[in-house]
C-alpha cells in the first residue's frame, strides 16, 4: 500500500470549504470517545451528546460519552503517561465508504503552543493512505479563548457556544481520487509534552462532493485569473507594437 504524506494545512492545498453539496454521512463517535467535553474549561456551554450542529453548511451530530448525556470527544495525548488520565495516542474511526471526496472534522486542542505539530489525520483507503498534519495556529487551536493558542489561519469554519469563550473548529480534508474506498480515518497525536497541545476530535462527517472554496478563496482565484489575463494582454500589445525606424 502506498503512503503519501502531506505536511502543512489543508488550506495550503486549496481544500477549505464552507458549504457541502450532495450526500453526506455524519459518523457517530460515541463508542470511541475518551473524554467528557462538558467537563473542560467553560465546558457547560457545549451542547449535550446527540445534538445536531451545523458549521459552515456542514452538519455534525455531537457524540455521547460513556453512555451518558454529556458530549464526548476523542481526546489524545502523544505521551499517555505524561498527563493523567492516560489518553490514547491514536484512534481509528471506521468509515468503509466508496466515493468519499471530502472528510470534515471538528478538531480542537487542550492547551497549545504556536507552530507545534500536534497530530495528524490519516485517510486510509483500499488503494492508498494520505496524511494531513495538524499544526497549532494553522488548522487547529485551543478550544477555549484563554491563554493558549486562540487563532488559526486555515480553518474551514467555526461555531461558538455560550458567551463565545469556547468553540469547535472545522477542517476540510480532500480525499484523493486514487485512494479507493475510504476504509477509516486515523486520528493521531504528535509526540508532545503536556501543554504543547493535545488534540481532540468532536465530530466527523464524510461527503460525496468536493469541498467548495470559501468566498475569500474565490476572490483570490478571480484576482489571479485577472492578473494572468492582464499579463497576456500586455504581451500581445508588445508583440503588435510597431518597430521604430532605425
C-alpha positions as CSV (number, residue, x, y, z in Angstrom):
1,X,0.0,0.0,0.0
2,X,1.4,3.4,-1.0
3,X,1.6,6.2,1.6
4,X,1.6,9.8,0.6
5,X,2.3,12.4,3.3
6,X,1.3,16.0,3.0
7,X,2.7,18.2,5.7
8,X,1.1,21.6,6.5
9,X,-2.5,22.7,6.4
10,X,-5.4,21.8,4.2
11,X,-5.8,25.4,3.1
12,X,-2.3,25.4,1.6
13,X,-3.6,22.7,-0.7
14,X,-6.7,24.6,-1.5
15,X,-9.3,22.3,0.2
16,X,-11.1,24.6,2.6
17,X,-14.9,24.8,2.4
18,X,-17.9,26.5,3.8
19,X,-20.7,24.5,2.2
20,X,-21.5,20.9,1.3
21,X,-23.5,19.8,-1.8
22,X,-24.7,16.3,-2.3
23,X,-24.8,13.4,0.1
24,X,-23.1,13.5,3.5
25,X,-22.8,11.0,6.3
26,X,-22.4,12.0,10.0
27,X,-20.2,9.5,11.8
28,X,-21.2,8.6,15.4
29,X,-18.1,8.6,17.5
30,X,-19.8,7.7,20.8
31,X,-18.3,4.2,21.1
32,X,-14.8,5.7,20.6
33,X,-14.9,8.8,22.8
34,X,-12.3,9.1,25.6
35,X,-13.3,12.3,27.4
36,X,-16.3,14.4,28.5
37,X,-16.2,17.7,26.7
38,X,-18.7,19.2,29.2
39,X,-16.1,19.0,31.9
40,X,-13.5,21.1,30.0
41,X,-12.9,24.8,30.7
42,X,-16.3,26.5,30.3
43,X,-17.5,23.1,29.0
44,X,-21.0,23.6,30.3
45,X,-21.6,25.8,27.3
46,X,-21.1,22.9,24.9
47,X,-24.3,21.1,23.7
48,X,-25.0,17.6,25.1
49,X,-24.3,14.5,23.1
50,X,-26.7,13.7,20.3
51,X,-27.2,17.4,19.4
52,X,-27.3,18.4,15.7
53,X,-25.0,21.4,14.9
54,X,-24.0,23.0,11.6
55,X,-20.7,24.6,10.9
56,X,-20.2,26.4,7.6
57,X,-23.0,24.5,6.0
58,X,-21.8,21.1,7.2
59,X,-23.9,19.0,9.6
60,X,-22.4,17.2,12.6
61,X,-24.0,15.3,15.4
62,X,-22.2,15.5,18.7
63,X,-21.4,12.2,20.3
64,X,-22.1,10.9,23.8
65,X,-19.6,10.0,26.5
66,X,-19.7,6.7,28.5
67,X,-23.4,6.2,27.7
68,X,-24.5,9.3,29.4
69,X,-26.0,12.6,28.1
70,X,-22.8,14.6,28.1
71,X,-20.9,15.4,24.9
72,X,-17.9,13.0,24.3
73,X,-14.7,13.6,22.3
74,X,-11.8,11.6,21.3
75,X,-9.0,13.2,23.4
76,X,-5.5,12.2,22.5
77,X,-2.1,12.6,24.1
78,X,1.2,11.8,22.4
79,X,2.6,10.5,25.7
80,X,-0.2,8.7,27.5
81,X,1.9,8.6,30.7
82,X,2.5,12.3,30.7
83,X,-1.0,13.6,31.5
84,X,-3.4,11.6,33.7
85,X,-5.8,10.2,32.8
86,X,-3.9,8.1,30.2
87,X,-5.5,9.1,26.8
88,X,-4.6,7.1,23.7
89,X,-2.0,8.3,21.2
90,X,-4.3,7.4,18.2
91,X,-7.8,6.2,17.4
92,X,-9.0,4.7,14.2
93,X,-12.6,5.6,13.1
94,X,-14.2,3.0,10.7
95,X,-15.8,4.5,7.6
96,X,-15.9,1.9,4.8
97,X,-17.4,4.2,2.1
98,X,-16.6,4.4,-1.6
99,X,-16.8,7.7,-3.4
100,X,-16.0,10.0,-0.5
101,X,-14.5,13.2,-1.7
102,X,-14.2,15.3,1.5
103,X,-13.8,14.5,5.1
104,X,-14.9,17.2,7.5
105,X,-13.7,17.2,11.1
106,X,-14.3,19.2,14.3
107,X,-10.8,19.2,15.9
108,X,-9.5,21.5,18.6
109,X,-6.9,21.1,21.4
110,X,-6.4,21.4,25.1
111,X,-3.7,24.0,25.6
112,X,-1.3,24.6,22.7
113,X,1.9,26.2,21.6
114,X,2.0,28.2,18.3
115,X,3.5,26.3,15.4
116,X,3.6,22.9,17.2
117,X,2.6,19.9,15.1
118,X,0.2,18.3,17.5
119,X,-1.0,15.4,15.4
120,X,-2.4,14.2,12.1
121,X,-5.5,13.0,10.2
122,X,-4.7,9.9,8.1
123,X,-7.2,8.9,5.4
124,X,-6.8,5.1,5.0
125,X,-8.1,3.8,1.7
126,X,-8.1,0.5,-0.1
127,X,-5.5,1.8,-2.6
128,X,-3.5,4.3,-0.6
129,X,-3.1,6.4,2.6
130,X,-2.9,10.2,2.8
131,X,-1.8,12.0,5.9
132,X,-2.5,15.6,6.8
133,X,-0.7,17.4,9.6
134,X,-2.4,19.3,12.4
135,X,-0.4,22.4,13.4
136,X,-1.3,24.8,16.3
137,X,-2.2,28.2,14.9
138,X,-2.7,26.9,11.4
139,X,-5.5,24.4,11.3
140,X,-6.0,23.6,15.0
141,X,-6.2,25.7,18.1
142,X,-7.2,25.6,21.8
143,X,-10.9,25.2,22.3
144,X,-11.0,27.9,24.9
145,X,-10.5,31.6,24.3
146,X,-7.9,31.9,27.1
147,X,-4.1,32.0,27.4
148,X,-3.1,29.4,24.8
149,X,-3.3,29.5,21.0
150,X,-6.5,31.3,20.1
151,X,-6.0,32.0,16.4
152,X,-5.7,29.7,13.4
153,X,-5.1,30.8,9.8
154,X,-6.6,27.9,7.8
155,X,-9.9,26.8,9.3
156,X,-12.9,25.8,7.2
157,X,-15.4,27.1,9.8
158,X,-16.1,27.7,13.5
159,X,-19.0,27.6,15.8
160,X,-19.0,29.4,19.2
161,X,-21.1,28.5,22.3
162,X,-22.4,30.2,25.4
163,X,-20.7,33.5,26.0
164,X,-18.4,32.9,23.0
165,X,-15.5,31.7,25.1
166,X,-15.5,28.1,23.7
167,X,-15.7,26.9,20.2
168,X,-15.4,24.0,17.8
169,X,-13.4,24.4,14.6
170,X,-14.0,22.6,11.3
171,X,-11.3,21.3,8.9
172,X,-11.9,20.0,5.4
173,X,-9.7,17.3,4.1
174,X,-9.9,16.3,0.4
175,X,-9.9,12.6,-0.4
176,X,-7.6,12.0,-3.4
177,X,-9.3,10.1,-6.2
178,X,-6.7,7.3,-6.2
179,X,-7.3,6.3,-2.6
180,X,-10.1,3.9,-3.4
181,X,-12.7,3.0,-0.8
182,X,-12.2,5.1,2.3
183,X,-11.8,2.4,4.9
184,X,-11.1,4.5,8.0
185,X,-9.8,7.8,9.4
186,X,-7.0,7.6,11.9
187,X,-6.7,10.5,14.3
188,X,-3.3,10.6,15.9
189,X,-1.4,12.8,18.4
190,X,2.1,14.2,18.0
191,X,4.8,13.3,20.4
192,X,4.4,16.4,22.5
193,X,4.7,17.2,26.2
194,X,1.9,18.5,28.3
195,X,0.8,22.0,27.4
196,X,2.1,22.0,23.8
197,X,-1.3,20.9,22.5
198,X,-3.3,17.7,22.9
199,X,-5.8,17.4,20.1
200,X,-9.4,16.2,20.4
201,X,-11.9,15.1,17.8
202,X,-15.5,16.2,18.4
203,X,-17.2,15.4,15.1
204,X,-16.6,13.7,11.7
205,X,-18.7,13.9,8.6
206,X,-18.0,12.4,5.1
207,X,-19.2,14.0,1.9
208,X,-19.5,12.6,-1.6
209,X,-19.0,16.1,-3.0
210,X,-15.8,18.1,-3.3
211,X,-15.2,21.0,-0.9
212,X,-16.5,24.3,-2.1
213,X,-13.9,27.2,-1.7
214,X,-14.7,30.0,0.7
215,X,-15.7,33.3,-0.8
216,X,-12.3,34.7,0.1
217,X,-10.7,31.9,-1.9
218,X,-12.9,32.6,-4.9
219,X,-11.8,36.3,-4.7
220,X,-8.2,35.3,-4.7
221,X,-8.7,33.0,-7.6
222,X,-10.5,35.7,-9.6
223,X,-7.7,38.1,-8.9
224,X,-5.2,35.5,-10.1
225,X,-7.2,34.9,-13.3
226,X,-7.4,38.7,-13.9
227,X,-3.7,39.1,-13.4
228,X,-3.0,36.3,-15.9
229,X,-5.3,37.9,-18.4
230,X,-3.7,41.3,-18.0
231,X,-0.2,39.8,-18.4
232,X,-1.3,38.1,-21.6
233,X,-2.8,41.3,-22.9
234,X,0.5,43.2,-22.2
235,X,2.5,40.5,-24.0
236,X,0.1,40.7,-27.0
237,X,0.3,44.5,-27.0
238,X,4.1,44.4,-27.0
239,X,4.2,42.0,-29.9
240,X,1.9,44.2,-32.0
241,X,3.8,47.4,-31.3
242,X,5.3,49.0,-34.5
243,X,9.1,48.7,-34.8
244,X,10.8,52.1,-34.7
245,X,12.7,53.1,-37.8
246,X,16.5,52.9,-37.3
